[in-house]
């Protein structure tokens, strides 16, 4: 098993514990060090490993940590497989079948450092973007004090860019702290202040990115995917002439893709669901508004660095500030705290209000009311031609949800 991690101070402890468990069970743990999450599927394919584990809590604060597993095919484990693992863990020692003790009938495995993983990842990026010449481009990178702090500046320099950096000195506790894609306002201020051409903000584990143009305007995942879709189709590298996005994707994206003749499939929120839809349809491009962009021509995972380079490839030397891939509609999102998130979303008066507002906005915008996946919240989102209308519609829906469900 390959094991990589981000820069959290708990990473070394979890790495040691996981590796010890693998070895105790007779396996071989190969420690790849600090790398962006998307390096895992690339290294799996390169070396033919059976499994990879990424120790990271993505964009969360340093106190959090977790494990992402990738199978031998480079894809994240399915929900069903993850649930089975969780049930075995919850069952503890009693959940193991007879004869399945940690070392029963097995010799002890090994733990080894796997050297050169960063170079392997950089080589894969350089090969994919071998025709991209960034000579003369002044770029500012916000590495969130996370897993991209070495890889991102290095690949941009290798491709010819003049690189400046923010949040590139991780100390174990400053990952995502007032930096990166979850705090992009810092980059948005720094790009125009420093006279940079463009900026990119990654998250802690490097699987997402947001961009900032030279005026300081934030460019989110919807716009990055739209740019990439138009570029890849023109280059005849967009299988099926389709893209997969989530229900949170801006209505303006759908309108732009319809005008361009590009099909759009919509999934639940989560990059794993986008990937499943891409694989099911045989498509290659998809992602989320948050900055997860999956381009299967490179890897079966969101990759913030590759997505930033794909954005520059799509621009073909033009200025990000002059982009015209889509026109975003004003969006209003309110989280309503409720007692029962699913009952609240399904209440008859709430469903009636949703349908009424949907009909009023049909062809001009949209409404989305959905329960949070983890909290006692109902998320009310409205997109409309004007911010004023979006606020008004959202306010009416929020009032209905509160009156029906109880705040």
N, C-alpha and C positions, 0 to 999 in steps of 0.2 A: 504493500500500500504506500502510495505517495502521500506525504503530509506537508502542507504549506500553511502559512499563517500571515496575519497582518501584524501591525506594530503594537498591539495592546500588551501591557505588562503581564497579563495572565496567559499570554500565548505560549510562552516557554513552558509554563507549568502544565498546561493542557497538552502541549506537544509531547512532553515527557510521559504523561499519564497514558495518552492514547498509544504512543509507540510501545510502552511497556505492555499494555494490554494485547496489542497485535503480536508482539514477540512471545508473550506468555501462551498465546493460543497457537503458536507454531508458525506464525507468519513473518514476513520481512517488512519492516517499516523503513522507508527511505525518506529522510528529512530534507526537504527542498528549501527551507528557510523562508524569508519574507518575500512574498510574491503577490501580485494581484490575483484575485480569484480566477479570472479567465485563463491564467497560465495553466491551471490544473487540467482542463480537457486537452489543451495542446500537448502537454507533457505526457498525458495518458496515451495519446495516439502515437507520439514520437517513440516512446519506450515500450509500449505494449503492456503497461501496468494493469492489474486487475481492478484497482479501485484507487480513488483519491479522496482525501479529506482536507477541507479548507477550514482552518480555525479562524473565525471572524464573526463579528456582529455587524458587518457592513457599515451603515451610516449611524449606528447607535453610539452613545458615549462609551468611554473606555471601560467603565465598570461592567459592561455587558460583554458576553462572548458566547460563541456557539460553534456548531460544526455543520458544514455543508458537505454532503457526499456526492461524488460523481462516479458513475459506473464505468466499465471498461470501454463503452461506446462513446464516452465523453459527455453524456447527458446526465443531468441531475437525477437522483433516484426518484421514482414515482411516489405519489402520495401514499399508495397502498404499501409499498415497500418500506417507506419511512414509518408508517403506522405500525407495521409488523415489528420493526426494530424497537420502537418505543414500547410496545406491549411486552417484548422480551425483557427490556430493561426494567420495566415496572414490576414484572414478575420476579426479578432478581434471580438468585441461584435456583430457586424452585421452578423457574420457567425453562430450565435446560432439561432436555430429554435425558434418559438414563444413558450414562457413558459419554455425555457431552460436557464434562467438566473442563475447566480451562486448559488443563494439560493432559487429560486422559488420553493415553495412547499416542501422544504427540511429542516430538522433540521440541525444545525451546527454539524460537526463531531468532532473528537478528534485527539490530537497529543500526543503520548506517547513514552517514551524511551523503547526500547526493549533490555533488559539486557541479557548477556550471549551469544551474537552472535559469538564472537571470539571463545569461548569454543565449541560452536556447530560446527563451521567450522573445528577447530582442531580435534574434535571428529570424524568428517566424514573422514578426512585425515588419522587419526590413524586406523580407521576401514578398510579403503581401503588398507592400506599398513601394516596391522597387522603382516604379516610374514616377513617384511623387517627389518633386524637387521643391523644397521650401526655402531655397536660397533667397535672402532678402526679406523674409518674413520675420517680424518682431512679435514673439508670442510670450504671453504670461501664463504660467501654469500654477494652479492652486492644488497641491497634492494632499491636502487635508491631514498632513502629518501621518499619512497612512501608507498602504502597500505600494503606491505608485511613486514614492519619493525618489527612488533611483531610476526606475525604468522609464518614466515619462520624460524627464528632461533629457535622458541619454538618447532615446530614439528620435526626438525632435532635433537634437543637435546633429545626429548622424544623417538626417535628411536635409540638413543645411540651414535650419532656422536659427535665429538669434533668440536664446531662451533666457527668460528671467523666471524666478519661482517665488511662490508664497507657501508657507506651511510645509516646508520640506526638511524639518528637523525633529523627527519623532522622538519622544522621551518615554513612551509607554502609556502616558496619561493624557496627551494632548491630541490624540486622534479625533478628528471631526470637530475639535473645539473651536468654535467661531470661525470655521474655515470649511472649504470643500463645497460640494454641491448642495449640502443642506444649509449653508450659510453663504450663498453665492453673492450676497450684497458686498462683501469685502472685495471680491474680484471685480464686481461691477464698478466699484469706485476706483480701484487701482488701475484698470486698463486705460481709461481716458486720462487719468492723472499722470500716468507714466508715458503716455503717447504710444502705447502698444497697438499693434494692428488687430489683435484678437486675443482672447483669453479662454482657457478651459479649466473648469473646476471638477475634480474627481471626488468620489466618496472614499471612505476609509479602506474598503477592500478593492476598489478600482474597477467595479463592474458597471459603473454608471458615470455619466458626464453631462454637464451643462456648459453652454458656451456663452461668451459675452462679446459683443461687437465693439468696434473702436469707440463708439459713443457711450458705452456702458449699458447697453440694452441686453437683457438676458434672453438667450435663445434656448427654449426648452426642448425636451425630447421629441415632441410632436413635430416641431419645425426641422429638427435634425433628421428625423425619419423621412419627412417630406422631401427635403433636399436630396437625401440618398436615394429615395425611390425614383425620382425623376432622372438622376444621374445614371443609376444602374440600368434603368430601362433603356435609356439612350445608348448605353454601352452594351446592350443585349446581355446583361448579367442579372436580370430580374425574372427568374423562372415563374411562369404562370402569370406574369404581369400583375402580381398581387402582393399585398403587405398585410401583416396581422398586427393589430393593436388592441388595447383594452377599452373597457367601457368609459374610462376616464379621458380618453383622447378627445381633443377639442373638435367641435363641429366643423370648424374651418378646415381641419385636415381632411375630413370626409368630403367636404365640398371641393377642395382642391384636387383630391384624387379622382373624384367623379369627373371633373372637368378634363383631367389628363387621361382618362380611360384606364385607370389603375384600380383593380378590385381591392376591396378592403374587407377583411374578416375581423370580427370583434370578439374578444375573450373576456373572461373574468380578470380582475386585477391580479398581477403577478407574472413575472417573466417566465416562470415554468409553464404557464398556460399559453403564453404567446409561442414558446418553443414547441409545445405539443401541437398547436395549430399549424405552425410552419411545417413540421414534419408530416403531419396528416395530409396537407395539401401539396407537399412538394415545393413549397415556396422557400425563399431565402432571406427575407428581410422583415423585421418587425420590432416591436418594442413598446416602451411606456413613456408617458409624459415626463416622468421623473428622471429620465435620462438613460434608462436601460435601452440599449440598441443592440439587437442581435442581427448579425450578418453571417449567415451560414457558409458563405464563401471563405470565411476566416475561421470561425469557431462557433460551437453550439452553446454560446453563453454571451451575456452582455459583456462588453469589453470597453471600458471608458477610453483607454488610449487608442484602440483601433477605431472607435467611433469618432474621436476627435480627428484622426487622420483621414477617415472616410469623409468627414465634413469638408476638410480642406481639399481632398481629391474631387469632391462633388462641385466645389466652387470653381475649380479649374483656373485658379489665379485671380478670380474676382474677389471683391470685398464682401465679407459676411454682412456688413451693414446694408449692402445692396441686394440682399437675398429677396426672392419673390416666389418662393415655393408654395406658400400658403398665407392666408390672412386669418389670424386668430380672432375669434369672437371673444368679447369680454366675458369673463367667467366669475361667478360668485359661488363660493363653497362655504357652508356652515355646518358644523358638527353639533348635533342636538343630543344631549345626554338624556337617556330614557331608562326605564326599568327593564324592559325586554325588547332588545333591538329588532328581533325578527317579527314579533307581534306588532310592534309599532309600525314597521314598514308595510305590513300586510293589512292594517286596519282599513275597513271599508271606506271611511271618509278620506283617509290618506290616499288610497288607490283612486278614488273619484277625483280628488284634487290633482293628482299627478296626471290623470288622463285629460282633465280639463285644460291644464296648462300646456300639456304636450300638444294638444290640438291647436291651441292658440299660437304656438311657436313652430308648428310643422312647416318645414321648408325654410325656416329662418334661424332656428336654434334648437335647443333641446333641454330636457330636464332629466335628472338622474337622482333617484332617491334609493339608497342602498344601506343595509346594515354594515357596520364595521365588522371585520373578520375577527377582531380580538378584544374590542372594548364595547361597553354598553352605550353605544352611539349609533345614531342614524345620520348618515352623511347626505346632505341636500345640496345638489349642485345644479346650477342653471347657467346656460350660455345663451346669449341673445345679441341682437345687432348692436345694442347700446348697453353701457354699464348701468344706466338708470333702469332700463327694463329688466336686466338680469337681477338687479337688487330688489326690484318690486316683486317679481315673480318668486324669487327665493324667499323673500320675507313672508309672502302669503303661504307658501308651502311649509316653512318652519313653524308658523303659527298653528297650522293644522296638525302637524306632527306633535307639537307640544301639547295641544289641547286633547289629543286622542291618547297619547302615550304617557303623559306625565313627565315633567322634567325632573 
